[in-house]
């Protein structure tokens, strides 16, 4: 859990780059492809990640309104990416303005549970990482190159002239 808002901000900025890199690999022709009736499409997953940037801060009291609630999925991945970037930057700005390090141990009700504010920050990171992981599996199924996040992807190993791990 986070003890300093600046630690979260550093982590978030790195995670934001990973998310944008994944979004950038998906073209508009394939984003709607449904591989199974029980699996969300790539555009739905990306929009869910994006909507969480206003939904969770709203529930945490950082935002006065959930701007993206019930908004339809944008028609292009470029639009999804632009909205993601906008609200990611806003999240950091609002966090800097509204929460101090000492606020992070304060407990508030979120999703019917009592969470410390620092848990909310951890959940924001973990939630995004979880859904990015789902996206990369779908990308593999749909034959889309996957960018590395915490290390090189299979495609990047090959670019480096190395044998990809099995």
C-alpha positions in Angstrom: 0.0 0.0 0.0 1.1 3.5 -0.7 2.5 5.7 2.1 3.2 8.7 -0.1 1.1 10.1 -3.0 4.3 10.7 -5.0 5.1 6.9 -4.9 1.7 6.2 -6.5 2.2 9.0 -9.1 5.5 7.5 -10.1 4.0 4.0 -10.4 0.9 5.4 -12.2 3.0 7.3 -14.8 4.9 4.1 -15.7 1.7 2.0 -15.8 0.1 4.7 -18.0 2.8 4.2 -20.6 2.3 0.5 -20.6 -1.5 0.9 -21.1 -1.0 3.4 -24.0 1.5 1.1 -25.6 -1.0 -1.8 -25.5 -3.9 0.5 -26.8 -1.7 1.7 -29.6 -1.2 -1.9 -31.0 -5.0 -2.4 -31.6 -6.5 -1.2 -34.9 -10.1 -0.3 -35.4 -10.7 -3.3 -37.7 -10.0 -5.9 -35.0 -11.2 -4.1 -31.9 -14.7 -5.5 -32.1 -13.7 -9.1 -32.7 -15.4 -11.4 -30.1 -13.5 -14.6 -29.5 -16.0 -16.0 -27.1 -19.4 -15.0 -25.9 -18.1 -14.8 -22.3 -15.1 -12.6 -23.1 -15.2 -8.9 -23.5 -13.9 -7.4 -26.7 -10.6 -5.3 -26.8 -12.5 -2.1 -27.2 -14.8 -2.9 -24.2 -11.8 -3.8 -22.0 -10.0 -0.6 -23.0 -13.1 1.5 -22.3 -13.6 -0.2 -19.0 -10.0 0.7 -18.0 -10.7 4.2 -19.1 -14.0 4.6 -17.4 -12.5 3.5 -14.1 -10.4 6.7 -14.2 -13.5 8.7 -13.3 -15.6 6.0 -11.6 -13.2 5.1 -8.8 -12.1 8.6 -8.1 -15.7 9.7 -8.0 -16.5 6.9 -5.4 -13.4 8.0 -3.5 -14.5 11.6 -3.4 -11.8 13.0 -5.6 -14.2 13.8 -8.4 -17.6 15.4 -7.9 -19.1 13.6 -10.9 -18.4 10.4 -12.8 -18.0 11.9 -16.3 -17.7 8.7 -18.2 -20.5 6.7 -16.5 -22.9 5.3 -19.1 -20.9 6.8 -22.0 -20.8 4.6 -25.0 -17.6 3.1 -26.2 -15.9 5.5 -28.7 -15.9 4.4 -32.3 -12.1 4.4 -32.6 -9.2 3.2 -30.5 -7.6 6.5 -31.0 -10.5 8.2 -29.3 -10.4 5.7 -26.4 -6.7 6.4 -26.0 -7.2 10.2 -26.0 -9.9 9.9 -23.4 -7.7 7.6 -21.3 -4.8 10.1 -21.5 -7.0 13.0 -20.6 -8.5 11.4 -17.5 -5.2 9.8 -16.4 -3.6 13.2 -16.3 -6.7 14.6 -14.5 -6.4 11.8 -11.9 -2.9 12.8 -11.1 -3.7 16.5 -11.0 -6.7 16.0 -8.7 -4.7 13.6 -6.4 -2.0 16.2 -6.0 -4.6 18.9 -5.2 -6.8 16.9 -2.9 -4.9 14.2 -1.1 -1.8 14.6 1.1 0.4 11.8 2.4 -1.3 12.0 5.8 -4.7 11.5 4.1 -3.7 8.1 2.8 -4.5 6.3 6.1 -8.0 7.9 6.2 -10.8 5.3 5.8 -13.7 6.0 3.5 -16.6 3.8 2.2 -16.0 2.5 -1.4 -18.1 -0.2 -3.0 -19.9 -0.8 0.3 -16.6 -1.5 2.1 -14.3 0.7 4.3 -11.0 1.2 2.5 -8.0 3.4 3.4 -7.3 5.9 0.7 -4.0 4.2 0.0 -5.8 1.0 -0.8 -7.8 2.9 -3.4 -4.6 3.9 -5.1 -3.3 0.3 -5.0 -6.6 -1.0 -6.4 -6.4 1.6 -9.3 -3.0 0.2 -10.3 -4.0 -3.5 -9.9 -7.3 -3.1 -11.7 -5.6 -1.6 -14.7 -2.9 -4.2 -14.7 -5.5 -7.0 -14.5 -7.4 -5.8 -17.5 -4.3 -5.1 -19.5 -3.4 -8.7 -18.9 -6.8 -9.8 -20.3 -6.2 -7.6 -23.3 -2.8 -9.1 -24.0 -4.2 -12.6 -24.0 -6.9 -11.5 -26.5 -4.2 -9.8 -28.6 -2.3 -13.1 -28.8 -5.5 -15.0 -29.8 -6.1 -12.3 -32.5 -2.5 -12.4 -33.7 -1.7 -8.8 -32.6 1.9 -8.1 -31.5 2.1 -7.6 -27.8 4.4 -4.9 -26.4 6.5 -5.7 -23.3 5.5 -4.2 -20.0 7.6 -5.6 -17.1 10.0 -7.2 -19.5 10.4 -8.0 -23.2 7.5 -9.6 -25.0 8.0 -12.6 -27.4 8.1 -10.1 -30.3 10.7 -8.0 -28.6 13.0 -10.9 -27.8 13.1 -11.7 -31.6 13.8 -8.0 -32.4 16.8 -8.2 -30.0 18.1 -11.2 -31.9 17.4 -13.6 -29.0 15.4 -16.8 -28.8 12.0 -16.0 -27.2 11.1 -17.8 -24.1 8.5 -20.6 -24.4 
